[in-house]
Amino acid sequence: MAKIQVILGSTRQGRSGDKVAAWVMSELAKVPGAEYELLDLREWPLPFFDEPVGPSMAPGKFTSEEAKRWSAKIQEGAGYILVTPEYNHSFPAVLKNALDYLYAEWNNKPVGFVSYGAFAGGARASEHLVQVVNELKMIPVRQRVVIPTIWAAFNEQGELAAGDMHAKNLQTMVQEMMPFVK
Ligand SMILES: Cc1cc2nc3c(=O)[nH]c(=O)nc-3n(C[C@H](O)[C@H](O)[C@H](O)COP(=O)(O)O)c2cc1C
């Protein structure tokens, strides 16, 4: 079965991203048609990109062990869901770094966005991501999950406010990805 990888793009101490990723994974478990794997960038520490040649110029020719491992992991994915907060109207540097490391591995694969933040729900972060994933020759789908006022979005049981609406949007996102999942 094809694998969709969920990449959690925030790594800071005390992040809200934990709760968002946990919610995404629990909802995806109800969506048939693919298997889902969480890739927490905290568990995939990548130094700032330092390869002598860019990945689009020399596909697969990595010098660092971190790059080789990240490449092998991302090759397993047939599609990706990027979970991103909004930092200064964009997405975190750690996520940009993880994307910059690779090229061919991302090419021609669908990608969806789950964003969260303050009042814009991270929408500006995912809009910036669209520009980046286009350059990586990925296929961004239209449907997003946009979670505003993240500090108040989850109750103590980990339930998400307006969770039904967000779950439906997540299902639609996966449906839009499936025709491109190979
Ligand atoms: C450096 C930084 C910049 C931020 N900038 C924005 C912003 O531009 N827009 C917004 O809606 N929220 C912004 N926030 C609030 C974050 O969206 C919110 O703190 C969220 O919880 C961050 O995700 P994380 O907890 O998983 O790191 C910012 C937070 C940080 C740490």
The ligand as an ORCA input file, in Angstrom:
! r2SCAN-3c Opt
* xyz 0 1
  C       9.096     32.869     15.957
  C       7.598     32.864     15.949
  C       6.926     33.651     15.047
  C       5.539     33.627     14.994
  N       4.902     34.352     14.036
  C       3.574     34.176     13.847
  C       2.915     34.769     12.742
  O       3.500     35.467     11.942
  N       1.589     34.518     12.573
  C       0.891     33.714     13.435
  O      -0.293     33.488     13.219
  N       1.488     33.162     14.514
  C       2.805     33.364     14.719
  N       3.437     32.788     15.786
  C       2.624     32.016     16.717
  C       2.687     30.550     16.354
  O       1.897     30.267     15.229
  C       2.250     29.717     17.529
  O       3.090     30.039     18.636
  C       2.361     28.237     17.255
  O       2.059     27.538     18.433
  C       3.756     27.876     16.803
  O       3.833     26.503     16.515
  P       4.677     25.534     17.453
  O       4.117     25.755     18.855
  O       4.397     24.151     16.962
  O       6.105     25.951     17.344
  C       4.808     32.817     15.884
  C       5.502     32.031     16.810
  C       6.881     32.051     16.847
  C       7.603     31.161     17.818
*
